[in-house]
Amino acid sequence: MGPAASRTVASRTVASRTVASRTVASRTVARLGLLAVLAFAGGSAAPGPLAAQAGTAGPSPYVPLDDAAYGFVDALQVRGFLRDLPVLERPYTVSRLRQSLAVLDTTVLGRVPRTWVRRLARAIAKYDDGRGAWDRRSEQPAARGEPLAPDDWRAMSLHVNAGAMGTAQTSGIRELMLADTALGAHPGVNIRAFLGSGPLVAAFRFRGDQALTADPEYAGFEGGLPGSQRGGPGIAGRAEEAYVSLQLPLVELFGGRVSRNWGPPAYDGLLLGRAAWSYDHVLAKLGNDRLRFTWLTARLTDFGPTSRWFTARRAAARLWGVEFGFSESVLYSGAGRQLEWGLSSPFIPALNGMYNDNEGANLNLAFDLAAPTRAGLFTVQSFVDDVQLDGTTPKPPMYGVTFVADGLRLAGDHRWFASYTEVSNLVYRNTTPSDVYTQQYVSLGRGFTDHREARVGLDLALFADATLRPYAAARWQGTGTYRNPFPPAADWPLLRDILQPPVMTVARLGVQSTWVTRAGLEVSADLGVNRVITVNYIPGTSRTAPEGRVRVQWEPGVLGWRWKLGADDR
């Protein structure tokens, strides 16, 4: 072989090595990129000591917002645990809670918080994920075969659960700071059913609850309208949850009813809250806990002959552990008015439809933030109602704000908290009466307006089976309410932005607690004493009285059936 041929072979060898090294490098980069995408999509974490108990994420029903499980979720989150869960959007699915428990390192928990983890797992066992009932001795789900594969449409499961509940209360109104005198004890029942097949989940809960007959805001009781007098025999019951949900890794499509809350969990959200009874809606969610977009649309109850539509959009992200969320909602109405894509599109802000397409509507904006720090968990929400950008109809300020500092350090596992919130006089009202921000006469956001409230208290880790939060609260409540019509423009200069007189003042000393036993008995309580000045807005009056509510619930077990369709059944 001559010198020229040797040089050619050498150059080809070098080139082939260069290509090979580039191929290896490109494959390495591709693998690293794939790992980054997987980490972004699902998060990467080694299973913790509770992995066998908690399970992994997958299609599953939602844990309703009135479940005792959230008492333990709150207690753990403010202490720096379960932080992979989004703080500002609830409810969570059962599998999402179990996934968070699976990666939780319980060795760093104190004795009481460690038991809270087991009580949380016990509270959500009634929703069953296909593995069976609860083993009281081991405090783990009793094995009943492998979980159903989320991508196998032929594998199906059906679970039914039922249990008794009872409520003892001094007030029919749910807000104890504004308690009425409807003292009573009321029995009830919960009946749940869950059907799963691949990524598809269907859930139903019937709530039969005689406490609803004492609630002046509940319109479902026969003959009842908000604010009317209750009394006489009757049975109150409703489908509290009823939905079908397609849950894929980065996409969810939902249709049905379940209560939702966007904002700091200590209060009802200002733009979307849990004050209104659950209502039917369609929801689409794209993304994961780090970056997601949510779209919700509902046909609300008619206002006489007027049709009413509601759409809410939310973009949320987590950056360096801090959650940010920006939400927009729009409510529009009209006789025979149908769903208008220019206002309800998931892709186009309602601002575009209102001011480019000249569509009339009630537009609302909200921004919220959750910042976990070593000092505690800080959450904020701000809200602007009936946004006016054209300047042609200037209205009094319509806003709401919430500040919460929770999990502030004390000795050991004990913590303290402080919060402040205010909602202005005319919030949720509109010059177009049918555009009032309500469903079944109850606000879609915060349940009451025209108030300020400050609260401070302790979050004590004293009992293994129960959370304990003693607190002191002060509330100033004006006469403004969204159930009144919007005042004429001539009266606007006479209105106060907040606390329209006469103002009722309420001071309260109370304690909140959530208790779950190994046997599955659940108790939620808020007990205290109210000192009220200017009772029912009557100057010169005052009252001091104990006010509280205790709810007990027990669902003994889950009846489950699992089957897989054969080739002839498809």
Secondary structure, DSSP 4 states (H G I P E B T S, - for coil): --HHHHHHHHHHHHHHHHHHHHHHHHHHHHHHHHHHHHHHHH------TTHHHH----S--B--TTSTHHHHHHHHHTTT-STTS-SSEEPPBHHHHHHHHHT--GGGS-HHHHHHHHHHHHHGGGG--SS--EETTTTEEPP-SPPPPTT-TTEEEEEEEEEEEEEEES-SSS-GGG--S--EEEEEEEEEEEEEETTEEEEEEEEEEGGGGG-TT---STT--TTPPP-SS---EEEEEEEEEEE-SSEEEEEEE---EES-TTS--SSB-SSSPP-EEEEEEEE-SSEEEEEEEEEEEEETTEEEEEEEEEEEEEETTEEEEEEEEEEEEEET----HHHH-SSS-HHHHHHTS----EEEEEEEEEEE-SS-EEEEEEEE-S---SSSS-----EEEEEEEEEEE-STT-EEEEEEEEE-TTTT--SSGGG-SEETTEESS-S--SEEEEEEEEEEEEETTEEEEEEEEEEEE-S--TTSPPPPGGGGGG--SS-PSS-EEEEEEEEEEEEE-TT-EEEEEEEEEEEEESGGG-TT-EEEEEEEEEEEEE---EEEEEEE--GGG-
